[in-house]
Amino acid sequence: MAQSLFQKVQTLMTANLHGLVDQALSKNSVAVLDQYIRQAEGNLNELEEALITVKAQVKTLKRKYEQFQQEADKLDEQIDQLVELGKQDLAIAAQSEYNAKFDLAQEYRQQYLRQHGEADKLAEARTKLEVRLRSIRREREHVIGLLELAKTKEIAAKSMKSLDALEGVGDADISSIADKIRARLDRADAEVEMRTERLSSRMDGVLENDKLTNQLEERRRRLAIRQAQQEQETASMNDRLKKS
């Protein structure tokens, strides 16, 4: 289930935001953005449920690991006492029980570390998807404004055709009105161009932020692995010291 969910999220994360915006503008509709948002929201909900489940498993596995480790540590002390008292049979029985509990503790520890890593991956995927979702929601509003401006421009263009037909009548007032409308149309053209450039620039910034976020998450993942290895080494050293 987790792998399938990761694949869904990866598909959304690799989607070209520039391409989505371009499609929306070319089709004169935000439907393509709405579809992306619906998919992202659905997968985000799945991530939340999966993360809750895995975190619960992490708590359970950690508790079992600590429980069996404590029992093994207690038995370890008792074995030393039995050996010192010369009670060989009891010491052998206690050693056998210690081995079983120690092995169980190590098994639960490995499961705990694996599930902890799974929880980190799910949390990382959730963070990335939330960033993407916020970005595309913002750009959706900008696209709507741009499409409305484009519709206004199309209406003005139709009006210009009528004005072109009137130019030959020789009426100074009509000519003046045509010039003013053309000036307004030029301004609308300039505004469309500027807003399109700002939108493209904003999208570049979003993609750059995604890249930086991914780099930081990768660094956090490496640090978490390093910390887990150090904890494992420390635990192994403590075990050797106890046995010596």
C-alpha positions as semicolon CSV with decimal commas, in nm:
position;residue;x (nm);y (nm);z (nm)
1;M;0,000;0,000;0,000
2;A;0,275;0,243;0,095
3;Q;0,467;0,184;-0,229
4;S;0,151;0,240;-0,436
5;L;0,081;0,558;-0,242
6;F;0,439;0,679;-0,291
7;Q;0,400;0,619;-0,665
8;K;0,086;0,832;-0,675
9;V;0,257;1,113;-0,487
10;Q;0,568;1,085;-0,705
11;T;0,351;1,126;-1,016
12;L;0,208;1,449;-0,876
13;M;0,547;1,573;-0,760
14;T;0,703;1,524;-1,103
15;A;0,417;1,703;-1,280
16;N;0,538;2,011;-1,466
17;L;0,364;2,308;-1,303
18;H;0,458;2,529;-1,596
19;G;0,295;2,275;-1,826
20;L;-0,024;2,265;-1,618
21;V;-0,053;2,642;-1,627
22;D;0,015;2,649;-2,002
23;Q;-0,255;2,389;-2,061
24;A;-0,504;2,588;-1,855
25;L;-0,427;2,906;-2,053
26;S;-0,437;2,731;-2,393
27;K;-0,767;2,558;-2,315
28;N;-0,908;2,875;-2,161
29;S;-1,009;2,672;-1,855
30;V;-0,876;2,588;-1,509
31;A;-1,016;2,234;-1,525
32;V;-0,667;2,083;-1,562
33;L;-0,554;2,264;-1,245
34;D;-0,869;2,156;-1,060
35;Q;-0,802;1,794;-1,153
36;Y;-0,446;1,819;-1,017
37;I;-0,577;1,978;-0,695
38;R;-0,838;1,702;-0,647
39;Q;-0,579;1,430;-0,696
40;A;-0,334;1,602;-0,462
41;E;-0,599;1,649;-0,191
42;G;-0,703;1,283;-0,218
43;N;-0,346;1,158;-0,193
44;L;-0,275;1,398;0,092
45;N;-0,563;1,246;0,288
46;E;-0,427;0,897;0,217
47;L;-0,083;1,009;0,335
48;E;-0,230;1,142;0,658
49;E;-0,407;0,811;0,731
50;A;-0,099;0,606;0,641
51;L;0,123;0,827;0,856
52;I;-0,107;0,789;1,157
53;T;-0,105;0,409;1,114
54;V;0,273;0,386;1,078
55;K;0,338;0,620;1,373
56;A;0,113;0,402;1,589
57;Q;0,313;0,097;1,480
58;V;0,637;0,279;1,563
59;K;0,514;0,349;1,917
60;T;0,405;-0,014;1,965
61;L;0,733;-0,158;1,834
62;K;0,942;0,080;2,043
63;R;0,748;-0,008;2,356
64;K;0,792;-0,383;2,294
65;Y;1,163;-0,337;2,221
66;E;1,215;-0,143;2,545
67;Q;1,008;-0,396;2,740
68;F;1,205;-0,700;2,624
69;Q;1,536;-0,514;2,653
70;Q;1,461;-0,425;3,014
71;E;1,364;-0,785;3,089
72;A;1,683;-0,908;2,921
73;D;1,895;-0,658;3,119
74;K;1,735;-0,775;3,443
75;L;1,802;-1,138;3,354
76;D;2,162;-1,049;3,267
77;E;2,217;-0,924;3,620
78;Q;2,047;-1,230;3,770
79;I;2,268;-1,465;3,565
80;D;2,581;-1,299;3,707
81;Q;2,445;-1,348;4,058
82;L;2,358;-1,714;3,993
83;V;2,705;-1,780;3,848
84;E;2,868;-1,620;4,152
85;L;2,653;-1,837;4,380
86;G;2,750;-2,149;4,183
87;K;2,391;-2,232;4,087
88;Q;2,476;-2,378;3,746
89;D;2,136;-2,522;3,653
90;L;1,949;-2,202;3,734
91;A;2,212;-1,998;3,555
92;I;2,174;-2,210;3,239
93;A;1,795;-2,174;3,246
94;A;1,823;-1,800;3,302
95;Q;2,080;-1,771;3,020
96;S;1,841;-1,950;2,782
97;E;1,558;-1,714;2,878
98;Y;1,792;-1,417;2,845
99;N;1,891;-1,523;2,492
100;A;1,526;-1,551;2,388
101;K;1,433;-1,210;2,528
102;F;1,746;-1,045;2,391
103;D;1,674;-1,183;2,042
104;L;1,314;-1,062;2,063
105;A;1,430;-0,719;2,175
106;Q;1,670;-0,694;1,880
107;E;1,400;-0,809;1,638
108;Y;1,157;-0,547;1,766
109;R;1,435;-0,288;1,751
110;Q;1,499;-0,361;1,383
111;Q;1,127;-0,345;1,307
112;Y;1,103;-0,020;1,501
113;L;1,389;0,136;1,302
114;R;1,238;0,024;0,970
115;Q;0,895;0,162;1,055
116;H;1,052;0,481;1,188
117;G;1,221;0,525;0,851
118;E;0,888;0,457;0,677
119;A;0,722;0,725;0,890
120;D;0,996;0,973;0,795
121;K;0,939;0,899;0,426
122;L;0,563;0,948;0,460
123;A;0,612;1,274;0,652
124;E;0,856;1,396;0,388
125;A;0,614;1,309;0,106
126;R;0,331;1,486;0,290
127;T;0,538;1,803;0,333
128;K;0,638;1,810;-0,034
129;L;0,282;1,751;-0,152
130;E;0,147;2,023;0,078
131;V;0,398;2,270;-0,069
132;R;0,297;2,172;-0,423
133;L;-0,072;2,195;-0,341
134;R;-0,041;2,544;-0,193
135;S;0,156;2,656;-0,497
136;I;-0,092;2,531;-0,755
137;R;-0,387;2,675;-0,559
138;R;-0,222;3,018;-0,568
139;E;-0,145;2,991;-0,938
140;R;-0,504;2,884;-1,009
141;E;-0,628;3,220;-0,885
142;H;-0,370;3,402;-1,099
143;V;-0,471;3,200;-1,405
144;I;-0,838;3,285;-1,350
145;G;-0,751;3,656;-1,346
146;L;-0,540;3,618;-1,658
147;L;-0,818;3,435;-1,844
148;E;-1,068;3,704;-1,752
149;L;-0,831;3,970;-1,884
150;A;-0,786;3,769;-2,204
151;K;-1,164;3,754;-2,253
152;T;-1,180;4,131;-2,215
153;K;-0,909;4,162;-2,476
154;E;-1,101;3,937;-2,718
155;I;-1,410;4,153;-2,681
156;A;-1,204;4,463;-2,748
157;A;-1,053;4,300;-3,057
158;K;-1,399;4,234;-3,198
159;S;-1,485;4,597;-3,138
160;M;-1,173;4,701;-3,328
161;K;-1,295;4,523;-3,640
162;S;-1,603;4,739;-3,635
163;L;-1,391;5,050;-3,583
164;D;-1,173;4,958;-3,878
165;A;-1,483;4,952;-4,094
166;L;-1,578;5,300;-3,972
167;E;-1,242;5,461;-4,037
168;G;-1,325;5,540;-4,395
169;V;-1,633;5,747;-4,319
170;G;-1,421;6,057;-4,252
171;D;-1,586;6,146;-3,923
172;A;-1,332;6,308;-3,686
173;D;-1,524;6,213;-3,372
174;I;-1,543;5,847;-3,473
175;S;-1,174;5,852;-3,559
176;S;-1,094;5,995;-3,215
177;I;-1,303;5,728;-3,044
178;A;-1,124;5,459;-3,244
179;D;-0,786;5,593;-3,135
180;K;-0,888;5,588;-2,770
181;I;-1,019;5,232;-2,794
182;R;-0,699;5,125;-2,968
183;A;-0,500;5,284;-2,686
184;R;-0,704;5,089;-2,433
185;L;-0,652;4,771;-2,632
186;D;-0,276;4,835;-2,639
187;R;-0,282;4,880;-2,264
188;A;-0,473;4,554;-2,224
189;D;-0,212;4,382;-2,443
190;A;0,068;4,520;-2,228
191;E;-0,110;4,413;-1,908
192;V;-0,161;4,059;-2,038
193;E;0,207;4,037;-2,130
194;M;0,322;4,168;-1,792
195;R;0,094;3,941;-1,592
196;T;0,199;3,642;-1,801
197;E;0,565;3,724;-1,737
198;R;0,500;3,759;-1,363
199;L;0,315;3,429;-1,360
200;S;0,602;3,255;-1,538
201;S;0,853;3,412;-1,299
202;R;0,644;3,306;-1,000
203;M;0,627;2,951;-1,130
204;D;1,007;2,948;-1,168
205;G;1,031;3,053;-0,804
206;V;0,793;2,776;-0,697
207;L;0,997;2,514;-0,879
208;E;1,320;2,647;-0,726
209;N;1,163;2,634;-0,377
210;D;1,056;2,274;-0,444
211;K;1,415;2,191;-0,538
212;L;1,549;2,349;-0,218
213;T;1,285;2,173;-0,008
214;N;1,376;1,839;-0,163
215;Q;1,744;1,899;-0,089
216;L;1,671;1,980;0,276
217;E;1,449;1,673;0,313
218;E;1,725;1,454;0,167
219;R;1,969;1,604;0,418
220;R;1,726;1,534;0,705
221;R;1,690;1,175;0,584
222;R;2,069;1,125;0,582
223;L;2,098;1,273;0,932
224;A;1,821;1,045;1,061
225;I;1,998;0,738;0,918
226;R;2,329;0,851;1,069
227;Q;2,166;0,905;1,409
228;A;2,003;0,560;1,395
229;Q;2,340;0,402;1,314
230;Q;2,507;0,586;1,602
231;E;2,234;0,471;1,840
232;Q;2,277;0,115;1,719
233;E;2,655;0,133;1,767
234;T;2,609;0,278;2,117
235;A;2,362;0,004;2,208
236;S;2,598;-0,265;2,078
237;M;2,889;-0,116;2,274
238;N;2,677;-0,107;2,592
239;D;2,583;-0,471;2,538
240;R;2,950;-0,571;2,501
241;L;3,043;-0,378;2,813
242;K;2,772;-0,552;3,012
243;K;2,881;-0,893;2,894
244;S;3,247;-0,820;2,968
